[in-house]
Amino acid sequence: MSQQNNSMITKIHLLGFHSPQNINYLFFTILLLIYCMTLCGNLFMVSLVAYHSDLHRPMYFFLTQLSIADLLLTTDIVPIVLHILLHKVGTISFVGCIIQFYIFAFSECSECFLLTMMSYDRYVAICDPLRYTTVMNRNLCLKLVIVSWLLSFSFLTFETASTSSLEFCGPNTIDHFFCDLPPILELSCSDISGVQLEIVLIAQPVLLCPFIIVIMSYSYIIFVIVKIPSATGRHKAFSTCSSHLIVVSIFYGTLFRVNVLPTKGQSSNITKLLSLMYTVGTPLMNPVIYSLRNAEIAKAFGTFRSHFLQKMKKKSLL
């Protein structure tokens, strides 16, 4: 990720959103609020799972890792967006641009793997409940998480190194609010066909395979739930995976819409707003969805709140 001698670009200008400055100020306020809520929500989720022993289970362990990936993603993207909204344009060094892309892609890649593991966890819990504690043991969960982070690191290090080795001769302007790979490649005056082929090859294990596993897991889950005789049983079984299903749908839906469906003739601002959905919106929605739709997290929060209030009351009496 170091700057190469064959790059003539030292700084890159991010144009952000093409909107009046008064709209930018409003957008700045909303985005700053979202950023604060995202930080608090994900940090709270990690703290709650660590604090409450009833949540020391595979699903919540994966959820804390998802929150860490979301924290990494939103902290990588939002500060530069806030700067752009205040100053109409953002300036970032070439090396900083490459680093920002690396962190963004690394967190997104990790989230793909983590969501896949969570879908497998729900598959075992619903389709093979008697063997759940045996299959989804602590060692396996830890190994799966380590493998997901290592795979993300390996894939993105390889891809970023290939991108950095290209010759970049300008222009040094990106019509986006962060350094995504397609606009970075547009600045290159080298042959980018090799890098584009690498992207297609890496997308298979990073995006396609996890997506297929998620689809297969939920196909089996739905098949098993439908066979449950009682409506109460079906509702209880579905409620254990509904939060994750919503998160997966939002994540892959926005990712597919921005990166796969054609954008020809589409306003650049619309493309940027869609990009905001999975770079800013998803990290906020993940803890909200899991908190609102999960009775165990709500119960753990109630216990945590009671203990906190008791401690504050004791301190006030001293």
C-alpha positions as CSV (number, residue, x, y, z in Angstrom):
1,M,0.0,0.0,0.0
2,S,3.0,2.3,-0.3
3,Q,3.1,5.0,-2.9
4,Q,4.9,3.9,-6.1
5,N,7.6,5.9,-8.0
6,N,5.6,5.4,-11.2
7,S,2.6,7.4,-9.8
8,M,2.5,11.0,-10.9
9,I,-0.4,11.7,-8.5
10,T,0.3,12.9,-5.0
11,K,-3.1,14.2,-3.9
12,I,-6.6,13.2,-4.9
13,H,-9.7,15.5,-4.8
14,L,-13.0,13.9,-3.7
15,L,-15.9,15.9,-5.1
16,G,-18.6,14.4,-2.8
17,F,-22.2,15.4,-3.5
18,H,-23.3,17.9,-6.1
19,S,-25.7,19.9,-4.0
20,P,-26.1,23.4,-2.6
21,Q,-24.1,24.2,0.5
22,N,-27.2,24.8,2.7
23,I,-28.3,21.2,1.8
24,N,-24.7,20.0,2.6
25,Y,-24.9,21.6,6.1
26,L,-28.2,19.8,6.7
27,F,-26.7,16.5,5.4
28,F,-23.7,17.1,7.6
29,T,-25.8,17.4,10.7
30,I,-27.8,14.2,9.9
31,L,-24.7,12.3,9.0
32,L,-22.8,13.4,12.2
33,L,-25.8,12.2,14.2
34,I,-25.9,8.9,12.4
35,Y,-22.1,8.5,13.0
36,C,-22.5,9.1,16.7
37,M,-25.4,6.6,16.9
38,T,-23.4,4.0,14.9
39,L,-20.4,4.3,17.2
40,C,-22.6,4.1,20.4
41,G,-24.8,1.3,19.1
42,N,-21.9,-1.0,18.0
43,L,-19.8,-0.3,21.0
44,F,-22.8,-0.9,23.2
45,M,-23.4,-4.2,21.4
46,V,-19.8,-5.4,22.0
47,S,-19.9,-4.3,25.6
48,L,-23.2,-5.9,26.3
49,V,-22.2,-9.3,24.9
50,A,-18.9,-9.1,26.8
51,Y,-20.7,-8.2,30.1
52,H,-23.7,-10.5,30.1
53,S,-22.8,-14.2,30.5
54,D,-26.2,-15.3,28.9
55,L,-25.0,-13.9,25.6
56,H,-21.7,-15.8,25.6
57,R,-22.9,-18.0,22.7
58,P,-21.9,-18.4,19.0
59,M,-24.5,-16.1,17.5
60,Y,-23.6,-13.2,19.8
61,F,-19.9,-13.8,19.4
62,F,-20.2,-13.5,15.7
63,L,-22.4,-10.4,16.3
64,T,-19.6,-8.7,18.2
65,Q,-17.2,-9.4,15.3
66,L,-19.8,-7.9,12.9
67,S,-20.0,-4.8,15.1
68,I,-16.2,-4.5,15.0
69,A,-16.2,-4.6,11.2
70,D,-19.0,-2.0,11.2
71,L,-17.0,0.3,13.5
72,L,-14.0,-0.1,11.2
73,L,-16.1,0.6,8.1
74,T,-17.9,3.7,9.4
75,T,-14.8,5.2,10.9
76,D,-13.0,4.8,7.6
77,I,-15.7,6.5,5.5
78,V,-17.7,9.0,7.6
79,P,-15.0,11.5,8.7
80,I,-13.9,12.3,5.2
81,V,-17.5,12.6,4.1
82,L,-18.2,15.1,6.9
83,H,-15.1,17.1,5.8
84,I,-16.3,17.1,2.2
85,L,-19.8,18.3,3.2
86,L,-18.3,21.3,5.1
87,H,-15.7,22.3,2.4
88,K,-17.5,21.1,-0.8
89,V,-14.4,19.0,-1.7
90,G,-12.0,16.7,0.2
91,T,-8.3,16.3,-0.5
92,I,-6.6,13.1,0.4
93,S,-3.1,11.9,-0.4
94,F,-2.6,9.1,-3.0
95,V,-1.4,6.7,-0.3
96,G,-4.3,7.8,2.0
97,C,-6.7,7.0,-0.8
98,I,-5.3,3.5,-1.3
99,I,-5.4,2.9,2.5
100,Q,-9.0,4.1,2.7
101,F,-10.0,1.7,0.0
102,Y,-8.1,-1.1,1.7
103,I,-9.9,-0.6,5.0
104,F,-13.3,-0.2,3.3
105,A,-12.9,-3.4,1.2
106,F,-11.4,-5.3,4.2
107,S,-14.3,-4.5,6.4
108,E,-16.9,-5.3,3.7
109,C,-15.1,-8.6,2.9
110,S,-15.0,-9.6,6.6
111,E,-18.7,-8.8,6.9
112,C,-19.5,-11.2,4.0
113,F,-17.7,-14.0,5.8
114,L,-19.2,-13.2,9.2
115,L,-22.8,-13.1,7.8
116,T,-22.1,-16.4,6.2
117,M,-21.0,-17.9,9.5
118,M,-24.0,-16.5,11.3
119,S,-26.3,-18.1,8.7
120,Y,-24.6,-21.4,9.2
121,D,-25.0,-21.0,13.0
122,R,-28.7,-20.4,12.5
123,Y,-28.9,-23.5,10.2
124,V,-27.4,-25.8,12.8
125,A,-29.5,-24.3,15.6
126,I,-32.8,-24.8,13.7
127,C,-32.1,-27.8,11.5
128,D,-29.9,-29.9,13.9
129,P,-30.6,-28.5,17.4
130,L,-29.6,-31.6,19.3
131,R,-26.0,-31.3,18.0
132,Y,-25.8,-27.5,18.2
133,T,-23.6,-27.2,21.2
134,T,-21.3,-30.0,19.9
135,V,-21.0,-28.5,16.4
136,M,-20.8,-24.8,17.3
137,N,-18.3,-25.1,20.1
138,R,-16.1,-22.3,21.2
139,N,-13.0,-23.5,19.4
140,L,-14.8,-23.8,16.1
141,C,-16.3,-20.3,16.4
142,L,-12.9,-18.8,17.2
143,K,-11.3,-20.6,14.3
144,L,-14.0,-19.4,11.9
145,V,-13.6,-15.8,13.0
146,I,-9.8,-15.9,12.7
147,V,-10.1,-17.5,9.2
148,S,-12.5,-14.8,8.1
149,W,-10.2,-12.0,9.2
150,L,-7.1,-13.7,7.7
151,L,-8.8,-14.4,4.4
152,S,-10.0,-10.8,4.2
153,F,-6.5,-9.6,4.9
154,S,-4.9,-11.9,2.4
155,F,-7.4,-11.2,-0.5
156,L,-7.3,-7.4,0.0
157,T,-3.6,-7.2,0.5
158,F,-3.1,-8.9,-2.8
159,E,-5.6,-6.8,-4.6
160,T,-4.4,-3.5,-3.1
161,A,-0.8,-4.4,-4.0
162,S,-1.8,-5.0,-7.6
163,T,-3.7,-1.7,-7.8
164,S,-0.9,0.3,-6.2
165,S,1.6,-1.1,-8.7
166,L,-0.3,0.6,-11.6
167,E,0.8,3.9,-13.1
168,F,-1.5,6.8,-12.1
169,C,-1.1,9.9,-14.2
170,G,-4.4,11.7,-13.6
171,P,-6.7,13.4,-13.6
172,N,-6.5,13.5,-9.8
173,T,-10.2,14.0,-9.2
174,I,-12.7,11.3,-8.1
175,D,-16.4,12.1,-8.4
176,H,-17.3,10.2,-5.2
177,F,-17.2,10.7,-1.5
178,F,-14.6,8.0,-0.8
179,C,-11.9,6.1,-2.6
180,D,-13.7,3.1,-4.1
181,L,-11.8,0.8,-6.5
182,P,-13.6,1.7,-9.8
183,P,-13.0,5.4,-9.6
184,I,-9.4,4.7,-8.5
185,L,-8.8,2.6,-11.6
186,E,-10.2,5.4,-13.8
187,L,-7.2,7.5,-12.7
188,S,-4.7,4.9,-14.1
189,C,-3.0,5.2,-17.5
190,S,-1.8,1.6,-17.3
191,D,-3.5,-1.5,-18.6
192,I,-6.0,-2.4,-15.9
193,S,-7.3,-5.6,-17.5
194,G,-5.1,-7.7,-15.1
195,V,-6.5,-6.0,-12.0
196,Q,-10.0,-6.3,-13.3
197,L,-9.5,-10.1,-13.8
198,E,-8.2,-10.3,-10.3
199,I,-11.3,-8.6,-9.0
200,V,-13.5,-11.1,-10.8
201,L,-11.5,-14.0,-9.4
202,I,-11.5,-12.7,-5.9
203,A,-15.2,-12.0,-6.0
204,Q,-15.9,-15.7,-6.3
205,P,-14.7,-16.8,-2.8
206,V,-15.5,-13.4,-1.2
207,L,-19.0,-12.6,-2.6
208,L,-20.4,-15.5,-4.6
209,C,-19.5,-18.5,-2.4
210,P,-20.7,-16.8,0.8
211,F,-23.9,-15.7,-0.9
212,I,-24.6,-19.2,-2.1
213,I,-24.0,-20.7,1.4
214,V,-26.4,-18.1,2.9
215,I,-29.1,-19.0,0.3
216,M,-28.6,-22.7,0.9
217,S,-28.7,-22.3,4.7
218,Y,-31.9,-20.3,4.6
219,S,-33.5,-22.7,2.1
220,Y,-33.0,-25.6,4.5
221,I,-34.1,-23.4,7.5
222,I,-37.4,-22.4,5.7
223,F,-38.0,-26.0,4.7
224,V,-37.6,-27.2,8.3
225,I,-39.7,-24.3,9.7
226,V,-42.6,-25.0,7.3
227,K,-42.7,-28.7,8.5
228,I,-43.1,-27.6,12.2
229,P,-46.8,-28.5,13.0
230,S,-47.7,-25.7,15.4
231,A,-47.9,-22.0,14.5
232,T,-46.2,-21.1,17.8
233,G,-43.3,-23.4,17.0
234,R,-42.9,-21.9,13.5
235,H,-43.0,-18.4,14.9
236,K,-40.4,-19.2,17.6
237,A,-38.1,-20.9,15.1
238,F,-38.3,-18.0,12.6
239,S,-37.8,-15.4,15.3
240,T,-34.4,-16.8,16.1
241,C,-33.1,-16.0,12.6
242,S,-35.3,-13.1,11.4
243,S,-32.9,-10.4,12.5
244,H,-30.0,-12.0,10.7
245,L,-32.1,-12.5,7.6
246,I,-33.1,-8.8,7.5
247,V,-29.4,-7.8,7.9
248,V,-28.3,-10.1,5.1
249,S,-31.1,-8.9,2.8
250,I,-30.1,-5.2,3.4
251,F,-26.4,-5.9,3.0
252,Y,-26.5,-8.0,-0.2
253,G,-29.4,-6.0,-1.6
254,T,-27.5,-2.7,-1.5
255,L,-24.2,-4.3,-2.5
256,F,-25.9,-6.0,-5.5
257,R,-27.7,-2.8,-6.5
258,V,-24.6,-0.6,-6.5
259,N,-22.0,-3.0,-7.9
260,V,-23.9,-5.4,-10.2
261,L,-26.9,-3.7,-11.7
262,P,-26.1,-1.3,-14.6
263,T,-25.8,2.4,-13.6
264,K,-25.8,3.9,-17.1
265,G,-28.0,7.0,-17.2
266,Q,-28.2,7.0,-13.4
267,S,-27.5,10.3,-11.6
268,S,-24.1,10.3,-9.8
269,N,-25.8,11.5,-6.6
270,I,-28.2,8.5,-6.7
271,T,-25.2,6.2,-7.0
272,K,-23.5,7.9,-4.1
273,L,-26.7,7.7,-1.9
274,L,-26.9,4.0,-2.7
275,S,-23.2,3.6,-1.7
276,L,-24.1,5.4,1.6
277,M,-26.6,2.7,2.3
278,Y,-24.0,0.0,2.8
279,T,-21.1,2.2,4.0
280,V,-23.0,4.3,6.5
281,G,-26.6,2.9,6.8
282,T,-25.8,-0.8,7.3
283,P,-23.4,-0.2,10.3
284,L,-26.2,1.8,12.0
285,M,-29.0,-0.6,11.2
286,N,-27.2,-3.8,12.3
287,P,-27.2,-3.1,16.1
288,V,-30.7,-1.5,15.9
289,I,-32.2,-4.5,14.1
290,Y,-30.6,-7.0,16.5
291,S,-31.6,-5.0,19.5
292,L,-35.3,-4.4,18.5
293,R,-35.9,-8.0,17.3
294,N,-34.0,-10.0,19.8
295,A,-35.7,-10.7,23.2
296,E,-32.4,-12.0,24.7
297,I,-30.6,-8.8,24.0
298,A,-33.5,-6.7,25.3
299,K,-33.4,-8.8,28.5
300,A,-29.6,-8.5,28.8
301,F,-30.0,-4.7,28.4
302,G,-32.6,-4.6,31.1
303,T,-30.3,-6.5,33.5
304,F,-27.4,-4.3,32.6
305,R,-29.5,-1.1,33.1
306,S,-30.7,-2.4,36.6
307,H,-27.2,-3.1,37.7
308,F,-25.9,0.2,36.5
309,L,-28.8,2.1,38.3
310,Q,-28.1,0.2,41.5
311,K,-24.4,1.1,41.4
312,M,-25.2,4.8,40.7
313,K,-27.7,4.7,43.6
314,K,-25.1,3.2,46.0
315,K,-22.6,5.9,45.0
316,S,-25.1,8.7,45.6
317,L,-25.7,7.4,49.1
318,L,-22.1,7.3,50.1
